[in-house]
């Protein structure tokens, strides 16, 4: 296992622990599988991005081009997941899921930025 995978995995474990703690310590019990699915979605996408971008380090324009394409793909897939959530939960859609999803998107994007742009 490389260092980037370990960092991604640790962030994922931390987010699952945060979800469990939210269930324990809040009145609102989140038993919806969409919350866990969204964590696994972002873990998978981030792993995919780190594997592809790891091969492009030091290649200049190819790295930037690949990063832009992968970011676009992640945005499209994220929008698709939110649309699926809305489609399957028409009556029971929760605003907290959208906040959770946004938090995950920003967390994993920050993780990618930190992994590839740190000096």
C-alpha positions as CSV (number, residue, x, y, z in Angstrom):
1,X,0.0,0.0,0.0
2,X,1.3,3.4,-0.9
3,X,1.2,6.5,1.3
4,X,-1.7,8.2,-0.6
5,X,-3.9,5.1,-0.3
6,X,-3.3,5.0,3.5
7,X,-4.2,8.7,3.9
8,X,-7.3,8.2,1.8
9,X,-8.3,5.1,3.8
10,X,-7.7,6.9,7.2
11,X,-9.9,9.8,6.1
12,X,-12.6,7.4,5.1
13,X,-12.3,5.6,8.5
14,X,-12.5,9.0,10.3
15,X,-15.7,9.9,8.3
16,X,-17.3,6.6,9.1
17,X,-16.5,7.2,12.8
18,X,-18.0,10.7,12.5
19,X,-21.1,9.2,11.0
20,X,-21.4,6.7,13.8
21,X,-20.8,9.4,16.5
22,X,-23.5,11.5,14.8
23,X,-25.9,8.6,15.2
24,X,-25.0,8.2,18.9
25,X,-25.0,11.8,20.1
26,X,-27.7,13.4,18.1
27,X,-31.5,13.1,18.3
28,X,-31.7,12.5,14.6
29,X,-30.7,8.9,14.0
30,X,-29.2,8.6,10.5
31,X,-30.0,5.0,9.4
32,X,-30.1,5.9,5.7
33,X,-27.6,3.9,3.6
34,X,-27.1,6.8,1.3
35,X,-24.8,8.4,3.9
36,X,-22.4,5.4,3.9
37,X,-22.8,5.0,0.1
38,X,-21.6,8.6,-0.4
39,X,-18.5,7.9,1.8
40,X,-17.6,4.9,-0.3
41,X,-18.3,6.8,-3.5
42,X,-15.8,9.5,-2.6
43,X,-13.3,6.9,-1.4
44,X,-13.5,5.1,-4.7
45,X,-13.3,8.2,-6.8
46,X,-10.3,9.6,-4.8
47,X,-8.5,6.3,-5.0
48,X,-9.1,6.2,-8.8
49,X,-7.8,9.8,-9.1
50,X,-4.7,9.2,-7.0
51,X,-3.8,6.1,-9.1
52,X,-4.1,7.9,-12.4
53,X,-2.5,11.2,-11.2
54,X,0.3,9.3,-9.5
55,X,1.5,8.2,-13.0
56,X,1.3,11.8,-14.3
57,X,3.5,13.5,-11.7
58,X,6.3,15.5,-13.3
59,X,4.7,15.5,-16.7
60,X,3.5,19.2,-16.6
61,X,0.7,19.8,-19.0
62,X,-0.4,16.1,-19.0
63,X,-0.8,16.2,-15.3
64,X,-3.0,19.4,-15.4
65,X,-5.1,18.1,-18.3
66,X,-5.7,14.8,-16.6
67,X,-6.5,16.5,-13.3
68,X,-9.1,18.7,-15.1
69,X,-10.7,15.8,-16.8
70,X,-10.9,13.7,-13.6
71,X,-12.4,16.7,-11.7
72,X,-15.0,17.0,-14.4
73,X,-15.8,13.3,-14.2
74,X,-16.1,13.5,-10.4
75,X,-18.5,16.5,-10.7
76,X,-20.7,14.6,-13.2
77,X,-20.8,11.4,-11.1
78,X,-21.5,13.4,-8.0
79,X,-24.4,15.2,-9.7
80,X,-25.6,11.8,-10.8
81,X,-25.6,10.4,-7.3
82,X,-27.5,13.4,-5.9
83,X,-30.1,13.0,-8.7
84,X,-30.4,9.3,-7.9
85,X,-30.9,10.2,-4.2
86,X,-33.6,12.7,-5.1
87,X,-35.3,10.3,-7.5
88,X,-35.4,7.4,-4.9
89,X,-36.3,9.6,-1.9
90,X,-38.8,12.0,-3.4
91,X,-40.9,12.3,-0.3
92,X,-38.2,11.6,2.3
93,X,-35.3,13.6,1.0
94,X,-33.3,15.2,3.8
95,X,-31.4,18.4,3.7
96,X,-28.8,16.9,6.0
97,X,-27.8,14.5,3.3
98,X,-27.0,17.3,0.9
99,X,-24.9,19.1,3.5
100,X,-23.2,15.7,4.3
101,X,-22.5,15.2,0.6
102,X,-21.1,18.7,0.2
103,X,-18.9,18.2,3.2
104,X,-17.6,15.0,1.7
105,X,-17.0,16.5,-1.7
106,X,-15.0,19.4,-0.1
107,X,-13.0,17.0,2.2
108,X,-11.9,14.6,-0.4
109,X,-11.1,17.5,-2.9
110,X,-9.0,19.1,-0.2
111,X,-7.3,15.7,0.5
112,X,-6.4,15.4,-3.2
113,X,-5.1,18.9,-3.4
114,X,-3.0,18.4,-0.3
115,X,-1.6,15.1,-1.6
116,X,-0.5,16.4,-5.0
117,X,0.3,20.0,-4.5
118,X,2.3,19.9,-1.2
119,X,5.9,20.7,-1.4
